[in-house]
Amino acid sequence: MKLKIEVDCSADEARAFLGLPDVTSLNAHLVEEMKRRIDQNVAMLQPDELIRSWMALGGQATEQFRKLMTAGLGGMTRGE
């Protein structure tokens, strides 16, 4: 036996029916706070510092990848 129920309601109506709290104002507050923090952090960064930090991470990642590949190939040549 198949039973199909189709409910046509908005998200607000479904939330109220299920007894869930309305978190719209909380969500708006959190989004505004994240925007404010992002704006503060972007304002603190200078372009040359940003590029330097990216390059440092890229160099470390490249070195780690090289070590991983070297270790993997070393294991293959020893027959492990």
C-alpha positions as CSV (number, residue, x, y, z in Angstrom):
1,M,0.0,0.0,0.0
2,K,1.3,3.4,-0.9
3,L,0.2,6.6,0.8
4,K,1.2,9.9,-0.6
5,I,0.6,13.2,1.4
6,E,1.3,16.5,-0.2
7,V,1.6,19.5,2.0
8,D,1.6,23.0,0.5
9,C,2.9,25.5,3.1
10,S,5.7,28.0,3.5
11,A,8.8,27.4,5.6
12,D,7.3,29.7,8.3
13,E,4.1,27.7,8.4
14,A,5.9,24.4,8.6
15,R,8.2,25.7,11.4
16,A,5.2,26.9,13.4
17,F,3.3,23.7,12.8
18,L,6.3,21.6,14.1
19,G,6.8,23.9,17.0
20,L,10.3,25.0,15.9
21,P,11.5,28.5,17.0
22,D,11.8,31.3,14.4
23,V,15.5,32.0,14.2
24,T,15.3,34.6,11.4
25,S,16.4,37.5,13.6
26,L,19.3,35.4,15.1
27,N,20.4,34.4,11.6
28,A,20.4,38.1,10.4
29,H,22.4,39.1,13.5
30,L,25.0,36.3,12.8
31,V,25.3,37.3,9.2
32,E,25.9,40.9,10.0
33,E,28.5,40.0,12.6
34,M,30.3,37.8,10.2
35,K,30.3,40.6,7.6
36,R,31.6,43.1,10.2
37,R,34.5,40.7,11.2
38,I,35.4,40.0,7.6
39,D,35.5,43.7,6.8
40,Q,37.8,44.3,9.8
41,N,40.1,41.5,8.9
42,V,40.3,42.5,5.2
43,A,41.1,46.1,6.3
44,M,44.0,44.9,8.5
45,L,45.6,42.9,5.7
46,Q,48.0,44.6,3.3
47,P,48.3,43.1,-0.2
48,D,52.0,42.3,0.2
49,E,51.4,40.6,3.6
50,L,48.5,38.6,2.1
51,I,50.7,37.4,-0.9
52,R,53.6,36.5,1.5
53,S,51.3,34.4,3.7
54,W,49.9,32.6,0.6
55,M,53.3,31.9,-0.8
56,A,54.5,30.6,2.6
57,L,51.6,28.2,2.8
58,G,52.1,27.2,-0.8
59,G,55.8,26.5,-0.3
60,Q,55.1,24.4,2.8
61,A,52.4,22.4,1.0
62,T,54.7,21.8,-2.0
63,E,57.5,20.6,0.4
64,Q,55.0,18.3,2.2
65,F,53.8,16.9,-1.1
66,R,57.3,16.2,-2.2
67,K,58.1,14.4,1.0
68,L,55.0,12.3,0.7
69,M,55.8,11.3,-2.9
70,T,59.4,10.5,-1.9
71,A,58.3,8.3,0.9
72,G,55.7,6.6,-1.3
73,L,58.2,5.9,-4.0
74,G,60.8,4.8,-1.5
75,G,58.4,2.2,-0.2
76,M,57.8,0.9,-3.7
77,T,61.5,0.4,-4.5
78,R,62.0,-1.7,-1.3
79,G,59.2,-4.0,-2.3
80,E,57.0,-3.1,0.6
